[in-house]
Amino acid sequence: MSTELRRPRVSAFLALSLDGFIAGEGGDLDWLAPYNGDSQEETGYSALMASADLLLMGRNSYDVVRAFPEWPYGDKPVVVLTHRPAEPAVNVAFRQGALAQVLSELWQQGARHLYLDGGNLVRQGLQAGLVDELTLFWVPVVLGKGVSLFGGEPLPDRLVPLSTAVLASGLVRVIYRPAP
């Protein structure tokens, strides 16, 4: 029997400015508003949500999404990685631990495909080679400062673009996979 840890397939799905920011200063997302006209089918979000067993997100992203007027994930299970105390919520579980270990635990609990969300968590996943598919939406905006997806760190693996599409809003969607 192999001692190799098994883990779910991990997909990340993010919009970012041309200079690599996923949020403006203070976590501002208003710069995305002019580009939100594409349908969930056109962006591939509907297919991702239909395929993913659960969402695994960082605490900062959870706090931002929790403040939205409407919870965007329906009854999809959400696991939040955090070290801070959290209020219980329906369909939301809170965990601590290293990303690779949490992925292994989620595999053991039956998760086979998860949507990884949140800049810090996606960056950790990319740095550790744990992201199997990265969908980026390049927004034709230069922010200059804010929350960087890559944090100035080189990635351990080269990303290979699998497909590109220019959406009606002006977003450019590129789906990447790590080089074999």
Backbone as CSV, one residue per row, in Angstrom:
resi,resn,N_x,N_y,N_z,CA_x,CA_y,CA_z,C_x,C_y,C_z
1,MET,0.839,-1.174,0.000,0.000,0.000,0.000,0.891,1.246,0.000
2,SER,0.551,2.210,-0.832,1.323,3.439,-0.946,1.065,4.349,0.254
3,THR,2.108,5.031,0.703,1.952,5.997,1.795,1.736,7.406,1.254
4,GLU,1.690,7.539,-0.083,1.495,8.851,-0.697,0.135,9.416,-0.288
5,LEU,0.131,10.691,0.079,-1.122,11.343,0.431,-1.925,11.600,-0.834
6,ARG,-3.202,11.294,-0.777,-4.086,11.590,-1.895,-4.742,12.919,-1.591
7,ARG,-5.145,13.611,-2.632,-5.806,14.883,-2.428,-6.791,15.136,-3.559
8,PRO,-7.774,15.998,-3.301,-8.717,16.347,-4.367,-8.020,17.134,-5.472
9,ARG,-8.648,17.145,-6.640,-8.225,18.036,-7.725,-8.549,19.451,-7.271
10,VAL,-7.629,20.376,-7.502,-7.769,21.748,-7.012,-7.829,22.711,-8.194
11,SER,-8.904,23.509,-8.226,-9.073,24.542,-9.247,-9.149,25.901,-8.573
12,ALA,-8.468,26.878,-9.149,-8.563,28.261,-8.675,-9.124,29.098,-9.813
13,PHE,-9.861,30.151,-9.480,-10.633,30.912,-10.453,-10.647,32.356,-9.962
14,LEU,-9.828,33.236,-10.584,-9.668,34.595,-10.077,-9.583,35.625,-11.189
15,ALA,-10.029,36.836,-10.861,-9.813,37.987,-11.734,-8.634,38.769,-11.187
16,LEU,-7.826,39.330,-12.086,-6.723,40.149,-11.633,-6.415,41.239,-12.643
17,SER,-5.841,42.319,-12.130,-5.466,43.443,-12.981,-4.266,43.047,-13.840
18,LEU,-3.989,43.865,-14.837,-2.845,43.582,-15.700,-1.529,43.552,-14.923
19,ASP,-1.479,44.261,-13.790,-0.262,44.251,-12.984,-0.325,43.255,-11.827
20,GLY,-1.272,42.304,-11.876,-1.254,41.156,-10.975,-1.977,41.308,-9.656
21,PHE,-2.853,42.312,-9.518,-3.571,42.504,-8.263,-4.978,41.911,-8.344
22,ILE,-5.382,41.211,-7.286,-6.723,40.627,-7.231,-7.695,41.500,-6.454
23,ALA,-7.156,42.498,-5.765,-7.968,43.488,-5.055,-7.145,44.764,-4.967
24,GLY,-7.844,45.877,-4.883,-7.168,47.157,-4.707,-6.751,47.348,-3.265
25,GLU,-6.345,48.556,-2.946,-5.953,48.868,-1.575,-7.110,48.612,-0.624
26,GLY,-6.800,48.049,0.536,-7.829,47.761,1.530,-8.811,46.690,1.097
27,GLY,-8.425,45.875,0.099,-9.308,44.809,-0.373,-10.396,45.279,-1.322
28,ASP,-10.300,46.510,-1.832,-11.318,47.092,-2.709,-11.522,46.256,-3.978
29,LEU,-12.790,45.977,-4.296,-13.140,45.229,-5.507,-13.970,46.056,-6.483
30,ASP,-14.194,47.335,-6.184,-15.045,48.179,-7.039,-14.527,48.279,-8.470
31,TRP,-13.233,48.168,-8.688,-12.642,48.260,-10.020,-13.115,47.138,-10.948
32,LEU,-13.681,46.066,-10.361,-14.185,44.950,-11.171,-15.586,45.204,-11.728
33,ALA,-16.330,46.116,-11.124,-17.740,46.334,-11.469,-17.989,46.561,-12.968
34,PRO,-17.188,47.351,-13.665,-17.467,47.555,-15.096,-17.302,46.289,-15.951
35,TYR,-16.745,45.232,-15.372,-16.429,44.019,-16.130,-17.249,42.813,-15.683
36,ASN,-18.355,43.028,-14.985,-19.112,41.888,-14.467,-20.326,41.525,-15.323
37,GLY,-20.314,41.901,-16.591,-21.466,41.652,-17.447,-21.531,40.276,-18.084
38,ASP,-20.481,39.494,-17.984,-20.485,38.160,-18.600,-21.277,37.198,-17.725
39,SER,-21.995,36.278,-18.346,-22.780,35.308,-17.582,-21.866,34.275,-16.930
40,GLN,-22.393,33.599,-15.931,-21.626,32.546,-15.258,-21.321,31.400,-16.215
41,GLU,-22.161,31.202,-17.205,-21.893,30.174,-18.215,-20.724,30.602,-19.096
42,GLU,-20.707,31.876,-19.495,-19.638,32.384,-20.366,-18.278,32.358,-19.665
43,THR,-18.260,32.648,-18.376,-16.980,32.669,-17.658,-16.496,31.273,-17.294
44,GLY,-17.411,30.308,-17.230,-17.062,28.958,-16.788,-17.329,28.743,-15.309
45,TYR,-17.823,29.771,-14.631,-18.083,29.662,-13.194,-19.163,28.627,-12.894
46,SER,-20.224,28.598,-13.696,-21.301,27.617,-13.471,-20.766,26.194,-13.547
47,ALA,-19.932,25.928,-14.547,-19.359,24.583,-14.700,-18.442,24.246,-13.527
48,LEU,-17.648,25.220,-13.079,-16.772,24.981,-11.927,-17.597,24.650,-10.691
49,MET,-18.628,25.442,-10.425,-19.442,25.215,-9.235,-20.197,23.887,-9.319
50,ALA,-20.592,23.476,-10.511,-21.281,22.194,-10.674,-20.323,21.024,-10.449
51,SER,-19.056,21.200,-10.797,-18.072,20.132,-10.703,-17.430,20.023,-9.316
52,ALA,-17.254,21.159,-8.641,-16.535,21.161,-7.358,-17.406,20.606,-6.241
53,ASP,-16.798,19.761,-5.403,-17.476,19.226,-4.220,-17.651,20.296,-3.153
54,LEU,-16.618,21.145,-3.020,-16.646,22.162,-1.977,-15.695,23.281,-2.315
55,LEU,-15.849,24.361,-1.569,-14.960,25.511,-1.666,-14.030,25.506,-0.469
56,LEU,-12.768,25.769,-0.714,-11.801,25.946,0.361,-11.274,27.355,0.208
57,MET,-11.512,28.192,1.223,-11.108,29.590,1.104,-10.377,30.061,2.342
58,GLY,-9.659,31.150,2.152,-8.974,31.783,3.261,-9.925,32.667,4.049
59,ARG,-9.513,33.004,5.243,-10.372,33.769,6.147,-10.659,35.181,5.637
60,ASN,-9.652,35.849,5.066,-9.899,37.200,4.570,-10.974,37.196,3.488
61,SER,-10.898,36.245,2.573,-11.908,36.149,1.516,-13.272,35.822,2.100
62,TYR,-13.305,34.934,3.071,-14.568,34.586,3.720,-15.205,35.825,4.348
63,ASP,-14.408,36.629,5.042,-14.952,37.828,5.677,-15.514,38.799,4.645
64,VAL,-14.855,38.921,3.477,-15.360,39.797,2.413,-16.674,39.252,1.865
65,VAL,-16.707,37.965,1.540,-17.895,37.350,0.934,-19.066,37.329,1.913
66,ARG,-18.782,37.104,3.175,-19.835,37.067,4.199,-20.581,38.396,4.272
67,ALA,-19.901,39.484,3.918,-20.521,40.811,3.961,-21.355,41.119,2.711
68,PHE,-21.303,40.267,1.686,-22.120,40.490,0.485,-23.593,40.444,0.874
69,PRO,-24.456,41.154,0.120,-25.888,41.128,0.427,-26.485,39.715,0.362
70,GLU,-25.904,38.875,-0.502,-26.405,37.512,-0.662,-25.219,36.545,-0.692
71,TRP,-25.328,35.425,0.015,-24.282,34.393,0.033,-24.194,33.798,-1.371
72,PRO,-23.034,33.894,-2.044,-22.959,33.499,-3.456,-22.808,31.998,-3.728
73,TYR,-22.683,31.170,-2.696,-22.355,29.765,-2.924,-23.518,28.810,-2.673
74,GLY,-24.714,29.342,-2.446,-25.862,28.483,-2.211,-25.600,27.519,-1.073
75,ASP,-25.906,26.236,-1.307,-25.687,25.238,-0.248,-24.395,24.446,-0.452
76,LYS,-23.516,24.946,-1.332,-22.206,24.297,-1.541,-21.422,24.359,-0.230
77,PRO,-20.875,23.233,0.251,-20.069,23.274,1.475,-18.835,24.160,1.294
78,VAL,-18.515,24.920,2.326,-17.364,25.815,2.330,-16.510,25.476,3.555
79,VAL,-15.213,25.342,3.332,-14.255,25.163,4.418,-13.359,26.394,4.412
80,VAL,-13.210,27.017,5.569,-12.400,28.217,5.705,-11.166,27.885,6.537
81,LEU,-9.991,28.151,5.972,-8.751,27.977,6.728,-8.494,29.255,7.513
82,THR,-8.406,29.139,8.824,-8.216,30.314,9.669,-7.593,29.917,10.999
83,HIS,-6.919,30.870,11.591,-6.400,30.692,12.950,-7.185,31.550,13.935
84,ARG,-8.098,32.359,13.405,-8.886,33.269,14.246,-10.222,32.631,14.602
85,PRO,-10.779,32.942,15.765,-12.103,32.436,16.131,-13.140,32.892,15.099
86,ALA,-14.146,32.050,14.874,-15.150,32.365,13.856,-16.539,31.990,14.352
87,GLU,-17.517,32.750,13.903,-18.920,32.461,14.213,-19.384,31.276,13.376
88,PRO,-20.083,30.315,13.959,-20.614,29.207,13.166,-21.548,29.723,12.073
89,ALA,-21.578,29.025,10.950,-22.446,29.389,9.835,-22.915,28.123,9.137
90,VAL,-24.085,28.187,8.536,-24.649,27.048,7.817,-23.759,26.714,6.617
91,ASN,-23.436,25.437,6.437,-22.615,24.922,5.338,-21.183,25.442,5.348
92,VAL,-20.726,26.007,6.478,-19.359,26.524,6.573,-18.662,25.844,7.750
93,ALA,-17.487,25.276,7.462,-16.664,24.667,8.510,-15.351,25.440,8.570
94,PHE,-14.746,25.472,9.734,-13.490,26.190,9.928,-12.415,25.195,10.307
95,ARG,-11.241,25.347,9.689,-10.119,24.447,9.940,-8.844,25.233,10.107
96,GLN,-7.880,24.577,10.729,-6.520,25.087,10.813,-5.609,24.031,10.226
97,GLY,-4.430,24.454,9.814,-3.450,23.482,9.354,-2.836,23.867,8.028
98,ALA,-1.817,23.103,7.662,-1.135,23.312,6.391,-2.059,22.891,5.247
99,LEU,-1.989,23.615,4.147,-2.866,23.365,3.011,-2.786,21.912,2.527
100,ALA,-1.596,21.363,2.368,-1.455,19.985,1.876,-2.140,18.994,2.812
101,GLN,-2.003,19.194,4.116,-2.628,18.294,5.082,-4.142,18.412,5.045
102,VAL,-4.643,19.636,4.959,-6.094,19.837,4.886,-6.649,19.202,3.616
103,LEU,-5.948,19.331,2.502,-6.395,18.685,1.255,-6.460,17.172,1.419
104,SER,-5.468,16.589,2.080,-5.455,15.154,2.330,-6.649,14.745,3.197
105,GLU,-6.921,15.527,4.237,-8.063,15.233,5.117,-9.382,15.338,4.351
106,LEU,-9.494,16.351,3.493,-10.724,16.505,2.709,-10.900,15.333,1.736
107,TRP,-9.784,14.842,1.175,-9.827,13.659,0.307,-10.377,12.467,1.097
108,GLN,-9.856,12.278,2.301,-10.303,11.159,3.144,-11.784,11.280,3.496
109,GLN,-12.295,12.500,3.513,-13.704,12.728,3.820,-14.581,12.694,2.568
110,GLY,-13.984,12.415,1.399,-14.767,12.221,0.186,-14.700,13.314,-0.856
111,ALA,-14.033,14.420,-0.588,-13.924,15.497,-1.580,-13.019,15.052,-2.723
112,ARG,-13.461,15.298,-3.944,-12.664,14.907,-5.110,-12.262,16.085,-5.986
113,HIS,-12.989,17.197,-5.904,-12.643,18.393,-6.677,-13.023,19.603,-5.849
114,LEU,-12.065,20.475,-5.595,-12.421,21.660,-4.842,-11.977,22.927,-5.535
115,TYR,-12.731,23.960,-5.217,-12.500,25.304,-5.718,-11.756,26.040,-4.616
116,LEU,-10.525,26.408,-4.892,-9.669,27.110,-3.949,-9.834,28.604,-4.183
117,ASP,-10.189,29.357,-3.127,-10.454,30.776,-3.302,-9.748,31.581,-2.227
118,GLY,-9.337,32.767,-2.602,-8.648,33.676,-1.686,-7.199,33.825,-2.084
119,GLY,-6.757,35.051,-2.212,-5.407,35.316,-2.710,-4.310,34.619,-1.945
120,ASN,-4.315,34.708,-0.620,-3.251,34.079,0.159,-3.254,32.568,-0.011
121,LEU,-4.438,31.986,0.017,-4.541,30.532,-0.087,-4.167,30.043,-1.489
122,VAL,-4.620,30.754,-2.516,-4.247,30.375,-3.890,-2.740,30.520,-4.069
123,ARG,-2.168,31.592,-3.550,-0.713,31.777,-3.648,0.018,30.620,-2.958
124,GLN,-0.446,30.230,-1.749,0.162,29.083,-1.058,0.046,27.821,-1.915
125,GLY,-1.125,27.604,-2.501,-1.336,26.430,-3.340,-0.433,26.418,-4.559
126,LEU,-0.269,27.578,-5.190,0.622,27.681,-6.349,2.067,27.437,-5.929
127,GLN,2.482,28.048,-4.826,3.863,27.884,-4.355,4.167,26.426,-4.018
128,ALA,3.169,25.717,-3.486,3.372,24.320,-3.086,3.084,23.333,-4.216
129,GLY,2.733,23.833,-5.395,2.433,22.935,-6.512,1.155,22.145,-6.312
130,LEU,0.177,22.711,-5.604,-1.063,21.995,-5.287,-2.259,22.428,-6.140
131,VAL,-2.058,23.378,-7.039,-3.154,23.845,-7.895,-3.055,23.109,-9.231
132,ASP,-4.138,22.411,-9.587,-4.151,21.624,-10.818,-4.632,22.421,-12.022
133,GLU,-5.479,23.413,-11.776,-5.983,24.248,-12.855,-6.199,25.655,-12.321
134,LEU,-5.636,26.631,-13.005,-5.730,28.028,-12.607,-6.419,28.796,-13.727
135,THR,-7.606,29.316,-13.451,-8.317,30.141,-14.421,-8.169,31.586,-13.984
136,LEU,-7.529,32.374,-14.838,-7.340,33.793,-14.546,-8.122,34.625,-15.548
137,PHE,-8.750,35.656,-15.039,-9.449,36.633,-15.864,-8.642,37.919,-15.800
138,TRP,-7.942,38.222,-16.879,-7.122,39.425,-16.943,-8.039,40.605,-17.231
139,VAL,-8.073,41.553,-16.294,-8.936,42.732,-16.389,-8.090,43.875,-16.941
140,PRO,-8.558,44.563,-17.992,-7.740,45.609,-18.613,-7.666,46.883,-17.759
141,VAL,-7.083,46.737,-16.578,-6.929,47.821,-15.610,-5.559,47.667,-14.969
142,VAL,-4.884,48.777,-14.705,-3.636,48.757,-13.939,-3.933,49.452,-12.615
143,LEU,-3.774,48.723,-11.514,-4.094,49.268,-10.196,-2.907,49.949,-9.525
144,GLY,-1.704,49.466,-9.772,-0.533,50.072,-9.156,-0.222,49.542,-7.772
145,LYS,-1.246,49.290,-6.975,-1.052,48.693,-5.652,-2.331,48.008,-5.224
146,GLY,-2.184,47.165,-4.216,-3.325,46.401,-3.731,-2.868,45.039,-3.250
147,VAL,-3.741,44.050,-3.419,-3.455,42.675,-2.994,-2.949,41.897,-4.202
148,SER,-1.681,41.523,-4.175,-1.048,40.827,-5.290,-1.347,39.329,-5.233
149,LEU,-1.680,38.751,-6.372,-1.875,37.298,-6.404,-0.557,36.572,-6.176
150,PHE,0.479,36.994,-6.848,1.720,36.249,-6.817,2.681,36.718,-5.736
151,GLY,2.463,37.868,-5.165,3.275,38.348,-4.051,4.738,38.540,-4.389
152,GLY,5.071,38.690,-5.685,6.452,38.909,-6.079,7.319,37.661,-6.026
153,GLU,6.716,36.523,-5.695,7.476,35.275,-5.587,7.377,34.475,-6.883
154,PRO,8.479,33.884,-7.338,8.390,33.025,-8.522,7.646,31.735,-8.184
155,LEU,6.955,31.206,-9.168,6.254,29.942,-8.978,7.225,28.785,-9.187
156,PRO,7.048,27.684,-8.430,7.970,26.558,-8.573,7.805,25.833,-9.905
157,ASP,6.605,25.853,-10.463,6.347,25.180,-11.736,5.936,26.211,-12.778
158,ARG,6.272,25.898,-14.022,5.831,26.740,-15.124,4.355,26.457,-15.382
159,LEU,3.588,27.500,-15.651,2.177,27.332,-15.991,2.029,27.333,-17.499
160,VAL,1.272,26.368,-18.006,1.058,26.227,-19.441,-0.375,26.636,-19.757
161,PRO,-0.564,27.621,-20.651,-1.934,27.993,-21.001,-2.584,26.904,-21.850
162,LEU,-3.803,26.514,-21.451,-4.554,25.504,-22.199,-5.538,26.130,-23.156
163,SER,-6.149,27.244,-22.727,-7.110,27.911,-23.595,-7.213,29.370,-23.212
164,THR,-7.619,30.171,-24.181,-7.865,31.587,-23.942,-9.173,31.968,-24.606
165,ALA,-9.813,32.970,-24.039,-11.042,33.500,-24.628,-11.162,34.960,-24.244
166,VAL,-11.596,35.767,-25.198,-11.898,37.164,-24.916,-13.404,37.241,-24.721
167,LEU,-13.821,37.682,-23.534,-15.243,37.765,-23.215,-15.795,39.126,-23.645
168,ALA,-17.093,39.205,-23.786,-17.747,40.426,-24.261,-17.426,41.638,-23.384
169,SER,-17.222,41.414,-22.095,-16.929,42.510,-21.158,-15.547,43.122,-21.376
170,GLY,-14.668,42.404,-22.071,-13.289,42.839,-22.240,-12.305,42.023,-21.423
171,LEU,-12.825,41.150,-20.554,-11.945,40.256,-19.803,-11.306,39.244,-20.749
172,VAL,-10.084,38.854,-20.435,-9.423,37.782,-21.171,-9.254,36.617,-20.195
173,ARG,-9.937,35.497,-20.500,-9.848,34.308,-19.641,-8.756,33.402,-20.184
174,VAL,-7.834,33.046,-19.298,-6.774,32.095,-19.657,-6.819,30.972,-18.621
175,ILE,-6.912,29.742,-19.101,-6.885,28.574,-18.223,-5.495,27.961,-18.319
176,TYR,-4.853,27.830,-17.159,-3.489,27.313,-17.067,-3.479,25.988,-16.300
177,ARG,-2.485,25.166,-16.627,-2.166,23.977,-15.829,-0.659,23.982,-15.607
178,PRO,-0.214,23.401,-14.509,1.240,23.291,-14.316,1.850,22.434,-15.424
179,ALA,3.062,22.783,-15.823,3.760,21.990,-16.839,3.968,20.588,-16.296
180,PRO,3.868,19.567,-17.181,4.066,18.188,-16.697,5.505,17.939,-16.270
